[in-house]
Amino acid sequence: MPGDAQFSLVTYAAVSCKLVVRLKISVIGTGYVGAITAAGLAKLGHDVVCVDVDKRKVDLINSKTPPIFEEGLPGLLGEVVPSKLAATLDFALAVRNSDITFICVGTPSAPDGSIDLSYIRSASAGIGAALKGKPGFHVVVMKSTVVPGTSETVAAAEIGKASGKKAGKDFGMAMVPEFLREGKALEDFFSPDRIVVGTSDEKTRKILEGLFSSFSCPKLYVDVKTAEMIKYASNSFLATKISFINELGNFCKTLGIDTYKVADGIGLDSRIGRKFLNSGCGFGGSCFPKDVSALQHLMKSKGFEPILLDSVMEVNRTQPLRMVDIAEKRAGGLSEKTVGVLGLAFKPGTDDVRDSPAIPIVETLLEKGAKIVAFDPEGMENFKRKFASRIEYAKTAQEAIDKSDVVLLVTDWPAFNSLNYGSKSVIDGKNVLDYESRKKVKNYEGICW
Ligand SMILES: NC(=O)c1ccc[n+]([C@@H]2O[C@H](COP(=O)([O-])OP(=O)(O)OC[C@H]3O[C@@H](n4cnc5c(N)ncnc54)[C@H](O)[C@@H]3O)[C@@H](O)[C@H]2O)c1
């Protein structure tokens, strides 16, 4: 902080009429979290360099082009590159020339469902090598979602080993979990519900208090392990809410009850809330499935039986397949039938198809011999990496409908509500069609309604 000789690079700058700490920051990984973190911090007035091993992403950022689809990001990169934000492949240079390093690399699932920490290990070893011989205190902030204990026993340990420095004395290790929603990521960056900061030494805490001083949301300061668990608890709770309403929705359908009205009714209870109570074809994305799985695995490895989380995942495994069952019944078998799949991204507003419900749906349709014509406004390029030539990609949503015997609505892109479905059989997995639009479709059925 100012007056702290070891933290000499800190200056103060007035941004948006607020006095904020201006720092030199490096961000490791320029994916969904890294790109938003880097651009957001640059907009706040910090000097940011982001690093990736993927040259394509580095070149894109330096040419003011987002490496991901996210609303508002093109304009923001246009504003901050190159004056406040640059991207590089030079890991060591970026870390050495910064005061704080954010780790934003992926933490995917290993084949057994546990967390794969290989990217964390290699990024941490890289940070350690870069810090070797660097004078002054350096703060390393874990933004990647990692199971409790990882930041200290894996990341800080790797950094210490490669740098010869001591955590808490020469460098600070913090965990600041990321809660952004893809599609609303910039809104969430600038107006978060809360900021959770996990630290184990006072100096790191003070530095991060300064960094986050311009945010007016509630801030919770805890220890590192607690911050790591808060992220898993948050995602697991939201996943539980979704699987709860999906199971209930499946049953409501058999009773002829509108599950959305039930959700409205219970959502008005302030203890419950209406969000994440939309019955549908299940959760996907780069976080919920892998994070619940990592927590289940961690619990099992410590001798705990995650009874509730096992059920949450089982409901979610079977939920997208209900779409295929309904399609099969309606079409009288799927062999040689053409199925239109509208929506490949795991939710609207993103091009992210990781663990999207569209994946098991398409896999099962193919197993059953169906032909598939798919469309997504943003997710087709990413989906093609998994299903290149095995399915046809339409140029428009209407083309996919026109070519199909049955249409499955898998992502709730608003534009899908105002298409001409004519007499096609439409199976809605995300409550895409509103009550008026449904009336125009002769053969409409919702997954849970
Ligand atoms: N995507 C989300 O909505 C979201 C939300 C909250 C938390 N998270 C968590 O944040 C982390 C990152 O997620 P993401 O979606 O941004 O992942 P991503 O796969 O989109 O991005 C990770 C990036 O890190 C880069 N990378 C990997 N190893 C590197 C290295 N050694 N040096 C430099 N770059 C390296 C990759 O090339 C990639 O560009 C994960 O732990 C995830 O669980 C994601």
The ligand as an SDF file (V2000), in Angstrom:
LIG
                    3D

 44 48  0  0  0  0  0  0  0  0999 V2000
  -16.6810  -19.7310  -17.2240 N   0  0  0  0  0  0  0  0  0  0  0  0
  -17.3340  -19.3530  -16.1500 C   0  0  0  0  0  0  0  0  0  0  0  0
  -18.4970  -18.9160  -16.2280 O   0  0  0  0  0  0  0  0  0  0  0  0
  -16.7000  -19.4210  -14.7830 C   0  0  0  0  0  0  0  0  0  0  0  0
  -17.3360  -18.7960  -13.7080 C   0  0  0  0  0  0  0  0  0  0  0  0
  -16.7460  -18.8710  -12.4520 C   0  0  0  0  0  0  0  0  0  0  0  0
  -15.5740  -19.5890  -12.2750 C   0  0  0  0  0  0  0  0  0  0  0  0
  -14.9970  -20.2040  -13.3440 N   0  0  0  0  0  0  0  0  0  0  0  0
  -13.7370  -20.9220  -13.1180 C   0  0  0  0  0  0  0  0  0  0  0  0
  -12.6700  -20.1350  -13.6430 O   0  0  0  0  0  0  0  0  0  0  0  0
  -11.6630  -20.9800  -14.2120 C   0  0  0  0  0  0  0  0  0  0  0  0
  -11.4410  -20.6230  -15.6550 C   0  0  0  0  0  0  0  0  0  0  0  0
  -12.6170  -20.8770  -16.3640 O   0  0  0  0  0  0  0  0  0  0  0  0
  -12.8160  -20.3890  -17.8740 P   0  0  0  0  0  0  0  0  0  0  0  0
  -14.2090  -20.7090  -18.2300 O   0  0  0  0  0  0  0  0  0  0  0  0
  -12.3110  -19.0090  -18.0200 O   0  0  0  0  0  0  0  0  0  0  0  0
  -11.7960  -21.3870  -18.6050 O   0  0  0  0  0  0  0  0  0  0  0  0
  -11.2840  -21.3210  -20.1290 P   0  0  0  0  0  0  0  0  0  0  0  0
  -10.9590  -22.7090  -20.4950 O   0  0  0  0  0  0  0  0  0  0  0  0
  -12.2450  -20.5330  -20.9450 O   0  0  0  0  0  0  0  0  0  0  0  0
   -9.9530  -20.4740  -20.0380 O   0  0  0  0  0  0  0  0  0  0  0  0
   -8.7580  -20.9260  -19.4660 C   0  0  0  0  0  0  0  0  0  0  0  0
   -7.6110  -20.3140  -20.2620 C   0  0  0  0  0  0  0  0  0  0  0  0
   -6.3840  -20.5810  -19.5730 O   0  0  0  0  0  0  0  0  0  0  0  0
   -5.3810  -20.8060  -20.5550 C   0  0  0  0  0  0  0  0  0  0  0  0
   -4.2520  -21.4900  -19.9190 N   0  0  0  0  0  0  0  0  0  0  0  0
   -4.1740  -22.7620  -19.4760 C   0  0  0  0  0  0  0  0  0  0  0  0
   -2.9660  -22.9950  -18.9380 N   0  0  0  0  0  0  0  0  0  0  0  0
   -2.2810  -21.8420  -19.0060 C   0  0  0  0  0  0  0  0  0  0  0  0
   -0.9750  -21.4370  -18.6210 C   0  0  0  0  0  0  0  0  0  0  0  0
   -0.1260  -22.2720  -18.0010 N   0  0  0  0  0  0  0  0  0  0  0  0
   -0.5890  -20.1850  -18.8730 N   0  0  0  0  0  0  0  0  0  0  0  0
   -1.4150  -19.3120  -19.4760 C   0  0  0  0  0  0  0  0  0  0  0  0
   -2.6700  -19.6290  -19.8870 N   0  0  0  0  0  0  0  0  0  0  0  0
   -3.0920  -20.8830  -19.6350 C   0  0  0  0  0  0  0  0  0  0  0  0
   -6.1010  -21.6010  -21.6340 C   0  0  0  0  0  0  0  0  0  0  0  0
   -5.4210  -21.5790  -22.8720 O   0  0  0  0  0  0  0  0  0  0  0  0
   -7.4560  -20.8750  -21.6740 C   0  0  0  0  0  0  0  0  0  0  0  0
   -7.4470  -19.8190  -22.6030 O   0  0  0  0  0  0  0  0  0  0  0  0
  -12.1480  -22.3980  -13.9710 C   0  0  0  0  0  0  0  0  0  0  0  0
  -11.6060  -22.8800  -12.7710 O   0  0  0  0  0  0  0  0  0  0  0  0
  -13.6440  -22.2450  -13.8340 C   0  0  0  0  0  0  0  0  0  0  0  0
  -14.2190  -23.2640  -13.0690 O   0  0  0  0  0  0  0  0  0  0  0  0
  -15.5250  -20.1260  -14.5930 C   0  0  0  0  0  0  0  0  0  0  0  0
  1  2  1  0
  2  3  2  0
  2  4  1  0
  4  5  1  0
  4 44  2  0
  5  6  2  0
  6  7  1  0
  7  8  2  0
  8  9  1  0
  8 44  1  0
  9 10  1  0
  9 42  1  0
 10 11  1  0
 11 12  1  0
 11 40  1  0
 12 13  1  0
 13 14  1  0
 14 15  2  0
 14 16  1  0
 14 17  1  0
 17 18  1  0
 18 19  2  0
 18 20  1  0
 18 21  1  0
 21 22  1  0
 22 23  1  0
 23 24  1  0
 23 38  1  0
 24 25  1  0
 25 26  1  0
 25 36  1  0
 26 27  1  0
 26 35  1  0
 27 28  2  0
 28 29  1  0
 29 30  1  0
 29 35  2  0
 30 31  1  0
 30 32  2  0
 32 33  1  0
 33 34  2  0
 34 35  1  0
 36 37  1  0
 36 38  1  0
 38 39  1  0
 40 41  1  0
 40 42  1  0
 42 43  1  0
M  CHG  2   8   1  16  -1
M  END
$$$$
